[in-house]
């Protein structure tokens, strides 16, 4: 029989003078080790906490029944162990809970039963040493028209306990336990650390269990096993103060022995709609043009209606020769429902991206005369410098073309997001040009396969006394180069 580090013993105790009001139990085996019917692990990485919920079917005899729970050689928190009767609850009562002084890694429950027969109980407790990590595999076809998406969760068990056929749930996002403890204790958040250690730990367990119990499992009276939850409960996103989290459920169940890790399939979708876009965003990707895979975490994209845990994305493409080409790998943060997933594949050597200056000039020059607050504009480029005068304001004109050469076999879309500091007029006739923010211009250009595109624009910089503000003004104008 496989070793179980945390044992659960049941004994039927014969009552004598100590409790004459209770009927004596009939002859039964002195002890049994009831197997788990089901077990559920809710894992919260950030706090190294796993809420374990077990369901077991126990045979009770009329009278007093002793139940023992042992956590020897495990990381189970003994102060968090609780028992609840899921069936026959009106005929079963918990008399007391004791921690025998001669058995420091065991607790005993005394349960009074009004019947002979089976009942389903739930045992919950916290343990440490169980962690998870997520990874995603994206595979595109050779033409980059279809994308498959697979999500996996690797669960590592170093808790000292084996968990057979466990259902796994992940806390995705952040539960701010300090905030919740402060609310429960009716104190400020900065006072939580000053609480007595035992009191703080007790409150921590209470608020963590309350958060991780959502949604609670249920078992109808007389029905053994199963963790039933409604669709609405499964998809509930909790947003409270500084907390935002979601309980992500892994389909099916898996045995996770102590000292092992298991890779569990969490999500799978075929023909996910996605878009290939080239981007120039120096603030995000550096001074280079990068290729992106873009798709959305939502039902139309066939990814379901749940946030995706943070993890690592790996991207491959079919090479048309029964093999795969590796494209990229990048970490990803928690992805809420409806958010875009943006995977950076890096530069594409088949797309050349260069900014070319075509012309530069200066005009609208103002002079400060004799150091006084007297200014004179120099017209028509005739710069007559007087004694003790200085240039105080001017406008710089620069004409550029953003040249994009597409040597691939398909049309591409290029998004350019360029920042300009100072008081600037951005003059162009580019379609769809807009301001991303007060100092950044954004426009998009299609480039046909094997062709090039020239996106021309003029930058008018107001300098010195000509500069009145720190932003960009968009001006619709045709740009001509003589």
QUISUL-V170318 format. One record per residue. N is the residue number from 1. RES is the residue in three letters. BURIAL is I if it has 24 or more other C-alpha atoms within 12 Angstrom, else O. D_FIRST is the distance of its C-alpha to the first C-alpha in whole Angstrom. Layout:
{{N,RES,BURIAL,D_FIRST} {N,RES,BURIAL,D_FIRST}}
//
This chain:
{{1,UNK,O,0} {2,UNK,O,4} {3,UNK,O,6} {4,UNK,I,9} {5,UNK,O,12} {6,UNK,I,14} {7,UNK,I,13} {8,UNK,I,15} {9,UNK,I,16} {10,UNK,I,18} {11,UNK,I,21} {12,UNK,I,24} {13,UNK,I,27} {14,UNK,I,30} {15,UNK,O,33} {16,UNK,O,36} {17,UNK,O,39} {18,UNK,O,38} {19,UNK,O,37} {20,UNK,O,39} {21,UNK,O,40} {22,UNK,O,36} {23,UNK,I,35} {24,UNK,I,33} {25,UNK,I,29} {26,UNK,O,28} {27,UNK,O,26} {28,UNK,O,22} {29,UNK,O,19} {30,UNK,O,19} {31,UNK,O,16} {32,UNK,O,14} {33,UNK,I,11} {34,UNK,I,13} {35,UNK,I,11} {36,UNK,I,14} {37,UNK,I,16} {38,UNK,I,18} {39,UNK,I,18} {40,UNK,I,22} {41,UNK,I,23} {42,UNK,I,26} {43,UNK,I,27} {44,UNK,I,31} {45,UNK,I,31} {46,UNK,O,34} {47,UNK,I,33} {48,UNK,I,30} {49,UNK,I,28} {50,UNK,I,26} {51,UNK,I,25} {52,UNK,I,22} {53,UNK,I,22} {54,UNK,I,19} {55,UNK,I,20} {56,UNK,I,18} {57,UNK,I,19} {58,UNK,I,19} {59,UNK,I,21} {60,UNK,I,24} {61,UNK,I,26} {62,UNK,I,30} {63,UNK,I,31} {64,UNK,I,29} {65,UNK,I,25} {66,UNK,I,24} {67,UNK,I,21} {68,UNK,I,20} {69,UNK,I,19} {70,UNK,I,18} {71,UNK,I,18} {72,UNK,O,18} {73,UNK,O,18} {74,UNK,I,19} {75,UNK,I,22} {76,UNK,I,22} {77,UNK,I,25} {78,UNK,I,25} {79,UNK,I,28} {80,UNK,I,28} {81,UNK,I,25} {82,UNK,I,26} {83,UNK,I,25} {84,UNK,I,27} {85,UNK,I,27} {86,UNK,I,28} {87,UNK,I,28} {88,UNK,I,30} {89,UNK,I,31} {90,UNK,O,35} {91,UNK,O,33} {92,UNK,I,31} {93,UNK,I,32} {94,UNK,I,30} {95,UNK,O,32} {96,UNK,O,31} {97,UNK,O,29} {98,UNK,I,29} {99,UNK,O,27} {100,UNK,O,27} {101,UNK,O,29} {102,UNK,O,27} {103,UNK,O,24} {104,UNK,O,25} {105,UNK,I,22} {106,UNK,I,21} {107,UNK,I,23} {108,UNK,I,24} {109,UNK,I,25} {110,UNK,I,27} {111,UNK,I,28} {112,UNK,I,30} {113,UNK,I,30} {114,UNK,I,33} {115,UNK,I,31} {116,UNK,I,28} {117,UNK,O,26} {118,UNK,I,23} {119,UNK,I,24} {120,UNK,I,23} {121,UNK,I,23} {122,UNK,I,23} {123,UNK,I,22} {124,UNK,I,24} {125,UNK,I,24} {126,UNK,I,25} {127,UNK,I,23} {128,UNK,I,25} {129,UNK,I,24} {130,UNK,I,23} {131,UNK,I,26} {132,UNK,I,28} {133,UNK,I,31} {134,UNK,I,32} {135,UNK,I,34} {136,UNK,I,37} {137,UNK,I,38} {138,UNK,I,41} {139,UNK,I,43} {140,UNK,I,46} {141,UNK,I,48} {142,UNK,O,51} {143,UNK,O,54} {144,UNK,I,52} {145,UNK,O,52} {146,UNK,I,49} {147,UNK,I,46} {148,UNK,I,42} {149,UNK,I,40} {150,UNK,I,36} {151,UNK,I,34} {152,UNK,I,31} {153,UNK,I,29} {154,UNK,I,26} {155,UNK,I,24} {156,UNK,I,23} {157,UNK,I,20} {158,UNK,I,21} {159,UNK,I,20} {160,UNK,I,17} {161,UNK,I,14} {162,UNK,I,12} {163,UNK,I,14} {164,UNK,I,13} {165,UNK,O,16} {166,UNK,I,18} {167,UNK,I,22} {168,UNK,I,24} {169,UNK,I,27} {170,UNK,I,30} {171,UNK,I,33} {172,UNK,I,35} {173,UNK,I,39} {174,UNK,I,39} {175,UNK,I,39} {176,UNK,I,41} {177,UNK,I,40} {178,UNK,I,43} {179,UNK,I,45} {180,UNK,I,43} {181,UNK,I,42} {182,UNK,I,46} {183,UNK,O,47} {184,UNK,O,44} {185,UNK,O,46} {186,UNK,O,49} {187,UNK,O,50} {188,UNK,O,51} {189,UNK,O,49} {190,UNK,O,50} {191,UNK,O,50} {192,UNK,I,46} {193,UNK,O,45} {194,UNK,O,47} {195,UNK,O,45} {196,UNK,O,43} {197,UNK,O,40} {198,UNK,O,38} {199,UNK,O,40} {200,UNK,I,40} {201,UNK,O,36} {202,UNK,O,36} {203,UNK,I,38} {204,UNK,I,36} {205,UNK,I,33} {206,UNK,I,35} {207,UNK,I,37} {208,UNK,I,34} {209,UNK,I,32} {210,UNK,O,35} {211,UNK,I,35} {212,UNK,I,32} {213,UNK,I,31} {214,UNK,I,34} {215,UNK,I,33} {216,UNK,I,31} {217,UNK,I,29} {218,UNK,I,30} {219,UNK,I,28} {220,UNK,O,31} {221,UNK,O,31} {222,UNK,O,28} {223,UNK,O,27} {224,UNK,I,23} {225,UNK,I,22} {226,UNK,I,24} {227,UNK,I,26} {228,UNK,O,29} {229,UNK,O,32} {230,UNK,O,36} {231,UNK,O,37} {232,UNK,O,40} {233,UNK,O,37} {234,UNK,I,35} {235,UNK,I,38} {236,UNK,I,40} {237,UNK,I,41} {238,UNK,I,42} {239,UNK,O,45} {240,UNK,O,46} {241,UNK,O,48} {242,UNK,O,47} {243,UNK,O,43} {244,UNK,O,43} {245,UNK,I,39} {246,UNK,I,37} {247,UNK,I,33} {248,UNK,I,32} {249,UNK,I,30} {250,UNK,I,28} {251,UNK,O,27} {252,UNK,O,24} {253,UNK,I,21} {254,UNK,I,18} {255,UNK,I,15} {256,UNK,I,16} {257,UNK,I,14} {258,UNK,I,15} {259,UNK,O,18} {260,UNK,O,19} {261,UNK,I,21} {262,UNK,I,22} {263,UNK,I,25} {264,UNK,I,25} {265,UNK,I,29} {266,UNK,I,30} {267,UNK,I,34} {268,UNK,I,36} {269,UNK,I,39} {270,UNK,I,42} {271,UNK,O,46} {272,UNK,I,46} {273,UNK,I,49} {274,UNK,I,50} {275,UNK,I,54} {276,UNK,I,55} {277,UNK,I,57} {278,UNK,I,59} {279,UNK,I,59} {280,UNK,I,62} {281,UNK,I,60} {282,UNK,O,61} {283,UNK,O,60} {284,UNK,O,56} {285,UNK,O,56} {286,UNK,O,59} {287,UNK,O,62} {288,UNK,I,61} {289,UNK,I,60} {290,UNK,I,57} {291,UNK,I,55} {292,UNK,I,53} {293,UNK,I,50} {294,UNK,I,51} {295,UNK,I,49} {296,UNK,I,48} {297,UNK,I,45} {298,UNK,O,45} {299,UNK,O,45} {300,UNK,O,48} {301,UNK,I,46} {302,UNK,I,43} {303,UNK,I,41} {304,UNK,I,40} {305,UNK,I,41} {306,UNK,I,39} {307,UNK,I,40} {308,UNK,I,38} {309,UNK,I,36} {310,UNK,I,38} {311,UNK,I,37} {312,UNK,I,38} {313,UNK,I,40} {314,UNK,I,41} {315,UNK,I,43} {316,UNK,I,44} {317,UNK,I,46} {318,UNK,O,47} {319,UNK,O,49} {320,UNK,O,50} {321,UNK,O,49} {322,UNK,O,46} {323,UNK,O,45} {324,UNK,O,44} {325,UNK,O,46} {326,UNK,O,45} {327,UNK,I,47} {328,UNK,I,46} {329,UNK,O,43} {330,UNK,O,44} {331,UNK,O,42} {332,UNK,O,42} {333,UNK,I,42} {334,UNK,I,41} {335,UNK,I,43} {336,UNK,I,44} {337,UNK,I,44} {338,UNK,O,48} {339,UNK,O,48} {340,UNK,I,49} {341,UNK,I,47} {342,UNK,I,49} {343,UNK,I,48} {344,UNK,I,50} {345,UNK,I,50} {346,UNK,I,53} {347,UNK,O,57} {348,UNK,I,58} {349,UNK,O,60} {350,UNK,O,62} {351,UNK,I,63} {352,UNK,I,66} {353,UNK,I,66} {354,UNK,O,69} {355,UNK,I,72} {356,UNK,O,75} {357,UNK,O,78} {358,UNK,O,81} {359,UNK,O,84} {360,UNK,O,85} {361,UNK,O,88} {362,UNK,I,89} {363,UNK,I,91} {364,UNK,I,92} {365,UNK,I,93} {366,UNK,I,94} {367,UNK,I,96} {368,UNK,I,97} {369,UNK,O,100} {370,UNK,O,102} {371,UNK,O,98} {372,UNK,O,99} {373,UNK,O,97} {374,UNK,O,99} {375,UNK,O,98} {376,UNK,I,99} {377,UNK,I,97} {378,UNK,I,98} {379,UNK,O,99} {380,UNK,O,99} {381,UNK,O,97} {382,UNK,O,100} {383,UNK,O,99} {384,UNK,O,102} {385,UNK,O,101} {386,UNK,O,103} {387,UNK,O,104} {388,UNK,O,101} {389,UNK,O,99} {390,UNK,I,95} {391,UNK,I,93} {392,UNK,I,91} {393,UNK,I,89} {394,UNK,I,89} {395,UNK,I,86} {396,UNK,I,84} {397,UNK,I,84} {398,UNK,I,81} {399,UNK,I,81} {400,UNK,I,77} {401,UNK,I,76} {402,UNK,I,72} {403,UNK,I,72} {404,UNK,I,68} {405,UNK,I,68} {406,UNK,I,66} {407,UNK,O,65} {408,UNK,O,62} {409,UNK,O,62} {410,UNK,O,62} {411,UNK,I,63} {412,UNK,I,62} {413,UNK,I,62} {414,UNK,I,63} {415,UNK,I,63} {416,UNK,I,65} {417,UNK,I,65} {418,UNK,I,67} {419,UNK,I,68} {420,UNK,I,72} {421,UNK,I,73} {422,UNK,I,76} {423,UNK,I,78} {424,UNK,I,78} {425,UNK,I,79} {426,UNK,I,77} {427,UNK,I,79} {428,UNK,I,78} {429,UNK,O,78} {430,UNK,I,75} {431,UNK,O,73} {432,UNK,O,70} {433,UNK,I,71} {434,UNK,I,70} {435,UNK,O,69} {436,UNK,O,65} {437,UNK,O,66} {438,UNK,O,70} {439,UNK,I,70} {440,UNK,I,68} {441,UNK,I,69} {442,UNK,I,67} {443,UNK,I,68} {444,UNK,I,66} {445,UNK,I,67} {446,UNK,I,67} {447,UNK,I,67} {448,UNK,O,68} {449,UNK,O,66} {450,UNK,O,68} {451,UNK,O,70} {452,UNK,I,71} {453,UNK,I,72} {454,UNK,I,74} {455,UNK,I,74} {456,UNK,I,77} {457,UNK,I,77} {458,UNK,I,80} {459,UNK,I,79} {460,UNK,I,82} {461,UNK,I,81} {462,UNK,I,83} {463,UNK,I,84} {464,UNK,O,86} {465,UNK,O,88} {466,UNK,I,87} {467,UNK,I,83} {468,UNK,O,83} {469,UNK,O,79} {470,UNK,O,76} {471,UNK,I,74} {472,UNK,I,75} {473,UNK,I,77} {474,UNK,I,77} {475,UNK,O,80} {476,UNK,O,80} {477,UNK,O,83} {478,UNK,O,83} {479,UNK,I,83} {480,UNK,O,86} {481,UNK,O,86} {482,UNK,O,90}}
//
